[in-house]
Amino acid sequence: MSENVKKRYKIEIDGETYTIAGPGSAEHVKVAEQLVNEQIEYLKEVNPKLSALQRANLVAFNAVADQIEKQKEVERLHEQDQ
């Protein structure tokens, strides 16, 4: 079976159910779902006045910011190896 085959998964984020499709494993999807929900719960604790949309936007922003930092780290490591 090819790794590019899209599989469908049902996930729950902040009380809402979604069906997503992608090549990832069920374990990968479950871990991502759990991490997103943990971040949302943290935001609810530190600022309960945030709306669901504001929480979602902050989680998305943090994910992209983390991705940028990881990419910079990969590039630095790649440059060190050369």
MODELLER restraints for C-alpha pairs under 7 A, 6 or more apart:
rsr = mdl.restraints
at = mdl.atoms
rsr.add(forms.Gaussian(group=physical.xy_distance, feature=features.Distance(at['CA:3:A'], at['CA:23:A']), mean=6.21, stdev=0.5))
rsr.add(forms.Gaussian(group=physical.xy_distance, feature=features.Distance(at['CA:4:A'], at['CA:23:A']), mean=5.38, stdev=0.5))
rsr.add(forms.Gaussian(group=physical.xy_distance, feature=features.Distance(at['CA:5:A'], at['CA:23:A']), mean=5.47, stdev=0.5))
rsr.add(forms.Gaussian(group=physical.xy_distance, feature=features.Distance(at['CA:6:A'], at['CA:21:A']), mean=5.75, stdev=0.5))
rsr.add(forms.Gaussian(group=physical.xy_distance, feature=features.Distance(at['CA:6:A'], at['CA:22:A']), mean=4.41, stdev=0.5))
rsr.add(forms.Gaussian(group=physical.xy_distance, feature=features.Distance(at['CA:6:A'], at['CA:23:A']), mean=4.47, stdev=0.5))
rsr.add(forms.Gaussian(group=physical.xy_distance, feature=features.Distance(at['CA:7:A'], at['CA:21:A']), mean=5.31, stdev=0.5))
rsr.add(forms.Gaussian(group=physical.xy_distance, feature=features.Distance(at['CA:7:A'], at['CA:22:A']), mean=5.39, stdev=0.5))
rsr.add(forms.Gaussian(group=physical.xy_distance, feature=features.Distance(at['CA:7:A'], at['CA:23:A']), mean=5.90, stdev=0.5))
rsr.add(forms.Gaussian(group=physical.xy_distance, feature=features.Distance(at['CA:8:A'], at['CA:19:A']), mean=6.60, stdev=0.5))
rsr.add(forms.Gaussian(group=physical.xy_distance, feature=features.Distance(at['CA:8:A'], at['CA:20:A']), mean=5.57, stdev=0.5))
rsr.add(forms.Gaussian(group=physical.xy_distance, feature=features.Distance(at['CA:8:A'], at['CA:21:A']), mean=4.36, stdev=0.5))
rsr.add(forms.Gaussian(group=physical.xy_distance, feature=features.Distance(at['CA:8:A'], at['CA:22:A']), mean=6.71, stdev=0.5))
rsr.add(forms.Gaussian(group=physical.xy_distance, feature=features.Distance(at['CA:9:A'], at['CA:19:A']), mean=5.50, stdev=0.5))
rsr.add(forms.Gaussian(group=physical.xy_distance, feature=features.Distance(at['CA:9:A'], at['CA:20:A']), mean=5.33, stdev=0.5))
rsr.add(forms.Gaussian(group=physical.xy_distance, feature=features.Distance(at['CA:9:A'], at['CA:21:A']), mean=6.31, stdev=0.5))
rsr.add(forms.Gaussian(group=physical.xy_distance, feature=features.Distance(at['CA:10:A'], at['CA:17:A']), mean=6.81, stdev=0.5))
rsr.add(forms.Gaussian(group=physical.xy_distance, feature=features.Distance(at['CA:10:A'], at['CA:18:A']), mean=5.61, stdev=0.5))
rsr.add(forms.Gaussian(group=physical.xy_distance, feature=features.Distance(at['CA:10:A'], at['CA:19:A']), mean=4.42, stdev=0.5))
rsr.add(forms.Gaussian(group=physical.xy_distance, feature=features.Distance(at['CA:10:A'], at['CA:20:A']), mean=6.40, stdev=0.5))
rsr.add(forms.Gaussian(group=physical.xy_distance, feature=features.Distance(at['CA:11:A'], at['CA:17:A']), mean=5.67, stdev=0.5))
rsr.add(forms.Gaussian(group=physical.xy_distance, feature=features.Distance(at['CA:11:A'], at['CA:18:A']), mean=5.31, stdev=0.5))
rsr.add(forms.Gaussian(group=physical.xy_distance, feature=features.Distance(at['CA:11:A'], at['CA:19:A']), mean=6.30, stdev=0.5))
rsr.add(forms.Gaussian(group=physical.xy_distance, feature=features.Distance(at['CA:11:A'], at['CA:33:A']), mean=6.68, stdev=0.5))
rsr.add(forms.Gaussian(group=physical.xy_distance, feature=features.Distance(at['CA:12:A'], at['CA:18:A']), mean=6.12, stdev=0.5))
rsr.add(forms.Gaussian(group=physical.xy_distance, feature=features.Distance(at['CA:13:A'], at['CA:33:A']), mean=6.72, stdev=0.5))
rsr.add(forms.Gaussian(group=physical.xy_distance, feature=features.Distance(at['CA:13:A'], at['CA:37:A']), mean=5.96, stdev=0.5))
rsr.add(forms.Gaussian(group=physical.xy_distance, feature=features.Distance(at['CA:14:A'], at['CA:37:A']), mean=6.15, stdev=0.5))
rsr.add(forms.Gaussian(group=physical.xy_distance, feature=features.Distance(at['CA:14:A'], at['CA:40:A']), mean=6.96, stdev=0.5))
rsr.add(forms.Gaussian(group=physical.xy_distance, feature=features.Distance(at['CA:39:A'], at['CA:59:A']), mean=6.70, stdev=0.5))
rsr.add(forms.Gaussian(group=physical.xy_distance, feature=features.Distance(at['CA:40:A'], at['CA:55:A']), mean=6.19, stdev=0.5))
rsr.add(forms.Gaussian(group=physical.xy_distance, feature=features.Distance(at['CA:43:A'], at['CA:55:A']), mean=6.57, stdev=0.5))
